Amino acid sequence: MPGTSVVPILFHACRHGDHHTIARWIRIDPAWLTVQDRDGATPLHLAARHGQVQAVRTLLAAGSPLYRRDRHDDTPLHSAARAGQTAVIASLLDAGMPVDAWAHRRQTPLHVAVSAGQQAMAATLLRHGAHADARDRRQITPLHYAAWQGNPAIAELLLAACAPVDAADANGQTPLHWAALRGKRQVAGQLLAAGARTDHQDRFGNRPLDLACRSGQIPLMVYLVSQAPPAAPLEHPGRGS
């Protein structure tokens, strides 16, 4: 391990895009590529998180590891996705990082971007081929996170990319369940327009309407009742039966 006195200088250079300083220290000792801060972030994590394109390219050209994870289990690509740093995405992908790489609980960069409300990042990842139907270890899709956040712009992006509208997580809950629990009326409307089922029950027997009721989401509860399919007419026995 190289001397720790250089660490603050190198990390500062990565955060602020001083690629000349980065290149100088890496030439002196390539071991600097894998040094980690107290959060487990490497120089590439820091450069990606701060959107420093030239610094990212310098580190990649020197052989910086793409798959090293920080203490949050994020790769540099996940760090960039969480921070909304779209400018560095192409460089990371061109270096060989899969657009659907897994991080914590098998979350993809798209999961991370959507959960952080990063609309431009979500759009960028989808353009680069990210799968809108990706599921993490708990079977959660990016659309679940869009519903939880109540983010109609991201929900629209995902639905346009053919995200499964009735995908059920490990508890059997669909994005509509998540929207109902949080009272997200606009996203619930988008999901219903895309064909979401109002009668889908989770593993506890709850429909989206039940969750809206239990969480006190009265306006959404009224809306879901209005959108439920009409009950089938009762059949009356005929004469002589």
WOUR-V256402 format. One record per residue. SS is DSSP state (hx for helix, st for strand, lp for the rest). NEAR is the number of other C-alpha atoms within 10 Angstrom. Layout:
ss=SS near=NEAR
ss=SS near=NEAR
//
This chain:
ss=lp near=8
ss=lp near=12
ss=lp near=7
ss=hx near=10
ss=hx near=8
ss=hx near=11
ss=hx near=16
ss=hx near=11
ss=hx near=13
ss=hx near=23
ss=hx near=23
ss=hx near=16
ss=hx near=21
ss=hx near=28
ss=hx near=19
ss=hx near=15
ss=lp near=22
ss=lp near=18
ss=hx near=21
ss=hx near=13
ss=hx near=15
ss=hx near=24
ss=hx near=18
ss=hx near=11
ss=hx near=17
ss=hx near=19
ss=hx near=11
ss=hx near=10
ss=lp near=11
ss=hx near=15
ss=hx near=13
ss=hx near=23
ss=hx near=20
ss=hx near=17
ss=lp near=18
ss=lp near=20
ss=lp near=16
ss=lp near=8
ss=lp near=10
ss=lp near=17
ss=lp near=25
ss=lp near=26
ss=hx near=29
ss=hx near=32
ss=hx near=30
ss=hx near=25
ss=hx near=32
ss=hx near=34
ss=hx near=25
ss=lp near=22
ss=lp near=24
ss=lp near=22
ss=hx near=21
ss=hx near=18
ss=hx near=28
ss=hx near=29
ss=hx near=20
ss=hx near=20
ss=hx near=23
ss=hx near=17
ss=hx near=11
ss=lp near=15
ss=lp near=14
ss=lp near=22
ss=lp near=18
ss=lp near=20
ss=lp near=17
ss=lp near=17
ss=lp near=22
ss=lp near=19
ss=lp near=13
ss=lp near=12
ss=lp near=19
ss=lp near=26
ss=lp near=27
ss=hx near=30
ss=hx near=31
ss=hx near=29
ss=hx near=27
ss=hx near=27
ss=hx near=30
ss=hx near=23
ss=hx near=19
ss=lp near=26
ss=lp near=23
ss=hx near=20
ss=hx near=16
ss=hx near=24
ss=hx near=26
ss=hx near=16
ss=hx near=17
ss=hx near=22
ss=hx near=14
ss=hx near=9
ss=lp near=14
ss=lp near=11
ss=lp near=18
ss=lp near=18
ss=lp near=21
ss=lp near=21
ss=lp near=17
ss=lp near=20
ss=lp near=21
ss=hx near=16
ss=hx near=13
ss=hx near=18
ss=lp near=24
ss=lp near=27
ss=hx near=29
ss=hx near=31
ss=hx near=31
ss=hx near=25
ss=hx near=28
ss=hx near=29
ss=hx near=21
ss=lp near=18
ss=lp near=21
ss=lp near=20
ss=hx near=20
ss=hx near=17
ss=hx near=26
ss=hx near=29
ss=hx near=19
ss=hx near=19
ss=hx near=22
ss=hx near=17
ss=hx near=11
ss=lp near=15
ss=lp near=12
ss=lp near=21
ss=lp near=21
ss=lp near=24
ss=lp near=20
ss=lp near=19
ss=lp near=21
ss=lp near=19
ss=lp near=13
ss=lp near=13
ss=lp near=19
ss=lp near=25
ss=lp near=28
ss=hx near=30
ss=hx near=34
ss=hx near=30
ss=hx near=23
ss=hx near=29
ss=hx near=31
ss=hx near=21
ss=hx near=20
ss=lp near=21
ss=lp near=21
ss=hx near=20
ss=hx near=13
ss=hx near=26
ss=hx near=26
ss=hx near=18
ss=hx near=18
ss=hx near=24
ss=hx near=17
ss=hx near=11
ss=lp near=17
ss=lp near=13
ss=lp near=20
ss=lp near=22
ss=lp near=23
ss=lp near=22
ss=lp near=19
ss=lp near=23
ss=lp near=19
ss=lp near=13
ss=lp near=13
ss=lp near=18
ss=lp near=24
ss=lp near=30
ss=hx near=28
ss=hx near=33
ss=hx near=29
ss=hx near=23
ss=hx near=28
ss=hx near=30
ss=hx near=23
ss=hx near=19
ss=lp near=24
ss=lp near=23
ss=hx near=21
ss=hx near=16
ss=hx near=25
ss=hx near=26
ss=hx near=19
ss=hx near=18
ss=hx near=26
ss=hx near=18
ss=hx near=10
ss=lp near=16
ss=lp near=12
ss=lp near=19
ss=lp near=18
ss=lp near=20
ss=lp near=12
ss=lp near=19
ss=lp near=19
ss=lp near=17
ss=lp near=13
ss=lp near=9
ss=lp near=10
ss=lp near=17
ss=lp near=21
ss=hx near=26
ss=hx near=25
ss=hx near=17
ss=hx near=20
ss=hx near=25
ss=hx near=18
ss=hx near=13
ss=lp near=13
ss=lp near=15
ss=lp near=18
ss=hx near=15
ss=hx near=13
ss=hx near=24
ss=hx near=23
ss=hx near=13
ss=hx near=14
ss=hx near=21
ss=hx near=12
ss=hx near=10
ss=hx near=12
ss=lp near=13
ss=lp near=11
ss=lp near=8
ss=lp near=6
ss=lp near=6
ss=lp near=6
ss=lp near=6
ss=lp near=6
ss=lp near=6
ss=lp near=7
ss=lp near=6
ss=lp near=5
ss=lp near=4
ss=lp near=4
//
